[in-house]
Amino acid sequence: MTPCASRSLYPAQTATIQNWPAKNQGDALDYSLYLAPFCCDQGETVTRLTVDVPDSTGLTLLWSALTPDRATIGLQGGTVGQQAITLTLETSLGRRYVRTVQIAVLADSGSVDGVQASLTPPDGAEVQPDALTLPDGRILTL
């Protein structure tokens, strides 16, 4: 899987709240944040990603993953309205960035929120944190 470019952000240099494109409640979609703006020195990389998805959002974090150029998360469900997710990035040189991203969740009819999505992480991505994977590459969730 290649992360969808239409749901990817180039982050602002300042700690401002940014928005990902809206999703319907029944969607299982990937959202990405480009990492280059966070790496200031030659050879610096983002080594850890922590994602905070508050219960009040109704969103389910299917997985989070790092590739050399972006942090990508898989999301499903959601409570209708504007929801906030916080991403914390740590770099190889000890820098720590906390960014809040908004996502509008839209009502849909015929939603399949009760069905677990089979959206897989990007090819070659390091899944954060270590997770059990099924033989077909999907992340095991309970």
N, C-alpha and C positions, 0 to 999 in steps of 0.2 A: 504494500500500500504506500502511496505517496501522499503526504499531507496536502489537503486542499488549499491552494494559494488564495482562494477567495475568502478563506476564514483565517488568514494569517495577518499578524500585526508587526509592523516595524515600530518598536516602542519609542515613546518620546524620551528625550534626554532627561527630563525632570520627572518626578514621581507624580504624574497626573493620572487620573482615571481615564482609561481608554475603553472603547467598545468593540466587541466582536459582532459580526452579523447575527441577526435574530435566528432563533430556531423554533420549530413547533414542538409541543410537548412530546409527541411520538417519535421525533427524530433521534437518531444516534449518530452524532457527528464529531469530527475531529476539529480542533482549534489549535492554532500555533502562534508562538511568539518568537520572532527572530532574535538571535542571541548576540550578534555582532556589536550592537550598541553597548552591551554590558562588559565586553572584553576590551580593556583599555591598553594593555601591554602586549608586546609580541609574544605569541605562544600561549597567552592566557585562554583558558577554556572554562565553560560552565560545567561543573562536576556534580552538582546536586540540584535537584528540583523538588520542592515540596509544594503541594497544592492543597489549599484550604477551601473546601466547598461546604459552607454552612448547611446544616439540616434544613433551615428555613427556606433555602432556595428550591428544595424539592429535586434538585439535580443529583444524578448518580454519576460519580467519577468511575468510568470503566477502567481506565489506565492512565498513566502519565509516562512520558518517554523523552529521552534526550538523544538528539543526533548532533553532529558537530556544529550545525548551523541554526538549530531551532529546538525549542521545547514544545511538545505537542501533547494534548490531552484528548481523551475520548469522553464525551458527555452524553447522557441519556436522560429523558424525562424533564422535570422542572415544574415549578409553580408559575402560573401565568403572571407576567409582570417583569419588571427590571430586576435582575439578580446580579450579585457581585461575587466574584471568585478571586482569591488572593494567591498569587504565585510568588514563591520565595526562591531566588536563585543564589547559589554559592559558587564562587569561581576558584580556580586552582591557585590564585594568589591571595585568597582569603577575603575577597570582597563579597558583600552580601547585599542583594537588592530585593526589595519587597514591592510588588506591583499589583494593584487591584484592577481587574478587568470586568466590565459590565457586559451582560448578555441579556437581551430581551427574549423572554419565553412567551410564545404565542399559543393560544388555544387552537386545538385542531379537533376534527371529528374522526372517529374511527381509530383513535390512538391505541397503540399496542404497548402502553407503559408497563403492563404486567409481564411482558416478554423480554428476556435478557437479550441484548443486542449481540451480534457476532462481529462487531467492528474491531479489527485488529490493529495493533500499533504499527508505526512505519517500519519498513524493512530496515534491518541493521540497527534499530534503535535500542538503547539500553533502557529497559523498563525500570521506572523508579516507583517505589522501592522494589526490591526483588519480589517477584510474584510467581506463583505456580502457573505454568502454562499447560494447556491441553495439547494433544498431539497435532491439532490443526493450527496451533499458534495463538488461539484465543486465550485471554487471561482468565484464570479461574476466579470467579467471584461468588460470594455467598449471599 
